[in-house]
């Protein structure tokens, strides 16, 4: 029975599993090293909140002046 299951579901060779794990860990370490390098060089790492982006300047809109009701009445 065990031999039939093994033939029906072939397993991945052990060296392939190790290679995939090493590649995954290498990619994670490379990403962390890149982000650390960019952080220490003062460049953005892709997310605004973690780097403290300066707020965008607000558009200057003309201020609306409201006049009191007494000034809106016609004088005779």
C-alpha positions as CSV (number, residue, x, y, z in Angstrom):
1,X,0.0,0.0,0.0
2,X,2.8,2.5,0.9
3,X,4.5,1.9,-2.5
4,X,1.3,2.6,-4.3
5,X,0.8,5.9,-2.5
6,X,4.3,6.9,-3.3
7,X,3.9,6.2,-7.0
8,X,0.6,8.0,-7.1
9,X,2.0,11.1,-5.4
10,X,5.6,11.7,-6.3
11,X,7.5,13.8,-3.9
12,X,9.9,16.6,-4.7
13,X,13.6,15.8,-4.3
14,X,15.2,17.0,-1.1
15,X,17.8,19.1,-3.0
16,X,15.0,21.0,-4.8
17,X,13.3,21.8,-1.5
18,X,16.5,23.1,-0.1
19,X,17.2,25.2,-3.2
20,X,13.7,26.8,-3.0
21,X,14.1,27.6,0.7
22,X,17.6,29.1,0.1
23,X,16.3,31.2,-2.7
24,X,13.3,32.4,-0.7
25,X,15.5,33.4,2.3
26,X,18.0,35.1,0.0
27,X,15.3,37.2,-1.6
28,X,14.0,38.2,1.8
29,X,17.5,39.2,3.1
30,X,18.1,41.1,-0.2
31,X,14.9,43.0,0.3
32,X,15.6,43.9,3.9
33,X,19.2,45.0,3.0
34,X,17.9,47.2,0.2
35,X,15.3,48.8,2.5
36,X,17.9,49.4,5.2
37,X,20.3,50.9,2.7
38,X,17.7,53.2,1.3
39,X,16.6,54.2,4.8
40,X,20.1,55.1,5.9
41,X,20.7,57.0,2.6
42,X,17.5,59.1,3.3
43,X,15.5,57.8,0.3
44,X,11.9,56.7,0.4
45,X,11.3,53.0,0.9
46,X,7.9,53.1,-0.8
47,X,5.6,53.9,2.0
48,X,4.9,57.4,2.9
49,X,3.9,57.0,6.6
50,X,7.1,55.3,7.7
51,X,9.3,58.0,6.2
52,X,7.3,61.0,7.4
53,X,6.5,62.7,4.1
54,X,6.1,66.4,4.1
55,X,2.4,67.4,3.8
56,X,1.4,68.6,0.3
57,X,0.9,72.3,0.1
58,X,-2.8,73.2,0.1
59,X,-4.1,75.1,-2.8
60,X,-4.8,78.7,-2.0
61,X,-8.4,79.4,-2.5
62,X,-9.8,82.9,-2.3
63,X,-11.4,83.5,1.1
64,X,-15.1,83.9,1.1
65,X,-16.1,87.0,2.9
66,X,-19.6,87.0,4.4
67,X,-21.2,90.4,4.8
68,X,-23.7,91.1,7.6
69,X,-27.4,91.4,6.6
70,X,-27.4,95.1,7.4
71,X,-24.9,95.9,4.7
72,X,-26.9,94.1,2.1
73,X,-30.0,96.3,2.4
74,X,-30.4,99.0,-0.3
75,X,-30.2,102.5,0.9
76,X,-32.7,105.1,-0.4
